[in-house]
Amino acid sequence: MMKTSKAGFGAVKGKLLNSLMLAALAVPGMAMAEEAETTKHKEGQHVIPESAHTVTANVGFTTDYIFRGISQTSGNPAVQGGIDYAHASGLYAGIWGSNVSWITDFGATGSASMELDTYFGFRNSLAEDFSYDIGFIRYNYPGSYTPAAGTVKADTDEIYGALGYKWITAKYSYGLGKFLTVPGAAGTSYIEINASVPLGDTGITLGAHAGKQTYKGTAADALALAGTSATYSDYKLSIAKDLNGYVFSLAASDTNASGFYTTTAGKDLGRSTVTLSVTHAF
């Protein structure tokens, strides 16, 4: 099927947090580390360069994991978190995880209750107010499960590029093969516009998003012939408040997704919804 982001929620939550804790101890997800500055400071008679390397982590909770307008947890809560590395040159890499249920919600059998994304890329500024970001991401779904009839394993590869100007960013993502259980979907893409406007020194940020997921390939063509489509658009408005390093966010999202995104139990994962989340970076 799609991802357009439980052997029991408690078990998933424990598994995810244990994985993140182990990764953090080893110092090996979407909050990436800011670029490290290479300024120098004096300590006695020595001039010591500040490290060009930065490692950060983040952990969060959301009432519903929404990815590109589509619920990944059938309206249920998710525990999420990640670890990011950044170099002063602009290079970065990271890992991010969350519990999910959409794979089994659409008929797969077995265990497929976790998403673990790995990514790397390069970002920098072009001029005073412009920025860019190019990279690769793999959506991994570890577990032992049998895909529903007509589908394949959900693991998906994408490359992406983004261009930003002040508080607005345009991003294009391109699928490299099968796409979130849909076979033969090379060329499937997602284009989005995101705005993030801080309100002075209040710690409040207003956000707006619009995106379009377009499926390509033989499976998409077959759906079109059958009178339905996996292609859709999504929209979101949000407001976030930073309270001593904890970011609370309220978001309202909606899509024009078709019945393709209705589970075997009859639940529409592309319906309009409101979510509340809290994230802490450290």
N, C-alpha and C positions, 0 to 999 in steps of 0.2 A: 504494500500500500504506500503509505506516505509518512512523512514526519512534518509535514508543513502544517517545534520545539523551538505483580507484587506477590511475591510470595508472602504477602503481608507487609503493610507499609512500615511497621516497626522494624522488620528484618532488613528491608531495603535501606532504611535510614541508617541502621547500625553498620551495614556493610559499606555504604558510601562513606560515612564519617571515618570508619576504620581505615579505609583505603586512602582518604585524604590525609589522615594523621601520619600514616606510614610514609606517604610521599613527601610530606612536609619535613619529616625527620631526615629523609634522604636528600632533601633539597634538590629534587630532580630539575582555570577557563574561558554570555557572553559577557570579567573585568580584567583587563590587561595592565601590566605594570607601566608606569610612566617612564620616560627615558631618564637614565641616570646622568646627572651633570658631571663634568670632569673638572670642576673648579678645584682650587688648591687652598689649603689653609696652613698656618704656621703652628708648630708645636715645639716650643723652645727654640732651638737654632735650626730645626729641620723643617723643610717644606715637604709635606706629605700629600701626594695626589689622592683625591677621593676616588673610591672604586668606580670603575666604569660599568660594573655589573649590579643589577638590581633583581632581587627575588621577592615577590609578594604573594600573598595568598588571600583568598576570599571565601566566605561561607554565607549561605543565605537560606531563606525559607520563603515559599510562595504558596498562596492558596490554590493556584492552578498553574501548571507549567505550560505557557503559551509560546509556540514557535511559529513565526510567520502566520500568526492569526489562528493557528490550529492547536487545540489542546493535546498535549502529549500524555496527560494523566486522566483523561475522561472527567475533568472537573474536580479531581482530587488534589490534595496538597503535594508538594515536592520539597525535598531537602537537596540543596545544591552547593557546589563549591569547587574551587580550582586553585592551581598554583601557576604563577607566571614568572618567566625570566626575561629580562630586557637588557640590552647592551647600549651604551651611549651612542654607538654608531647608527642605531635604529633597528638592529636585528632583535627579534623576539621569538619566544616559543612558550607553549603552555599546555596544560591539561585541565579539563573541566568535566564535572560529572553531575548527574541527576538521576533520580528514579523516574521511570516511565511505565506506561501500561499499554500504549497504542498498538504495539505489535500483536500481543495476544488479544486485544480488543477487536482486532480485525481477523481473527480466526487462526492465528499461529498456535501451536501446542507446545508445551514445555515452559522453560524459564527464559524470559526476555524482559527483565524488569529494570535494566540499567542502561543508561547512555553514558559513554565515556569518550569525550572529544579530545583529539590531539591536533595541534596546529602550530605553524611557524610562519614567519613573514618578515617584512621590512617596512618600516614606516618612518617618515621624516617630513620636514617642511620644505615647500617649494619657494615660498616668499614669506613675508611677514604674516599674512593672514591665510595662506594656503597650506594644506597638508595632503599627504597621500599615504596609502597603505596597500601593499600587495602581499598575498600569501596563499597558503594551502591549509585546508582543514579536512580531517577525516572524522566522520561521525561513526563511532564504534558502538556496537550493541553486543557486549559479551553475554554469554549464556548458552545453554543447550536447548534449542527449539527447532521445530519443524515449521517452515513457512506455510502459510495458507495456500491452497491450490491456485496456481497461476502467478504466484509471487516468488521472490527470492530472498535471501538473507538481506537484512536492512543496512549493513555497513555501506557507507557512501563517501565518495571523495569529491571535493569541490576545490576550485581555485577561485580567488576573488581579487577585486581591485576596487579601491575607494578613493574619492577625491573630496576634500573638505575645504570650505571657506567659512571662516569664523565659526558660527554655531550651526551651520548646515552641512550635511554630508550626503553624497550620492555614492551608492555601492552596487556593484554587479558581481554576482556569483554564478559560476558555470559548472555544471555536473560533468564528471569525466566518464561515467558509465551507467551502471544500474543506479537507480535513485530511490532510496528508502523503500525497498522491497519491490519497486517497479522495474522489471527487466528491460534491457535494450533501450535505456533512456538517456544515452549520451547526448549532450546539448541542452538538457533541461536547465533552466536558468531562473534566477531570482534577481529582480532589479528593485531597489528601494531608495527612498529619500527620507532622511532623518533630520529632525531639528531638535536642538537642545539649548534652551535659553535660560541662563541663570538670572534670577531677579536680585541684582545687586549683591549686598552682603547678607542677605536673609537666610542663605543656605537652602533656598527653594529653587528648584529647576522645573521649568515647564517643557514637556516633550511632545512631539508630533511625529507620526510615521505613516508612510504609505508605501505599499509594495505590491509586486505582481509576480506570482509563481507561474512559470510557463513550462509545461511538460512537452518533451519531444520524444520521438521514437515510435517503434511499431506498436507498443502497448497504448500510447497516447492516441495513435491513429485508430486503433481498434475501439477505444472508448468513444471517440468522435463518431465513428460509424454506428455505434450503439445508441447514440443520442445523449451521451453524457460527457463529462470532461473532468480531468484532474487540475486543469488550469483555473486560477482564481486570483482575485485581488484582496488585499487586507489593509486595514486602517487601525490606527491606535492614537489615543491621546493620554497623556500621563502628567502627573505632578509628583515630585519627589522632594523630600526634606532630609537634610543631613543633620543628625543629632549626635554630636560627639563621636563621629566616625561610623555611626549606624545610619544607613540610608533607608528611609521608609518611602515606599512608592505605591501610589494608587493609579491603576491604569484601566481604561475602557477600550476594548478591541472588538472588531467586527470583520466579517468577510462576506463575499458573495459566492462562497464555495458551494458546489453542487452535492448531490447525494453520494458522490464518491467518498466523501468524508464522514459518512454515517456508519457507525459500528454495526457488528452483527446483532447487537442488542437493541439497535435502533436509536443510538445516541448520536446527535449531530455535533461533531467536534469542532466545526467551523462556525458555530452560533456566536452571537454577540455575548460578551462576558465582561465582568469586572473582577480584577484581581488585586490583592494586597500582598506586598512583599517587603522583606527587610533583608539587607545585605551589609556585611561588615568586612572590610578589607584590612589586612595587617601585614 
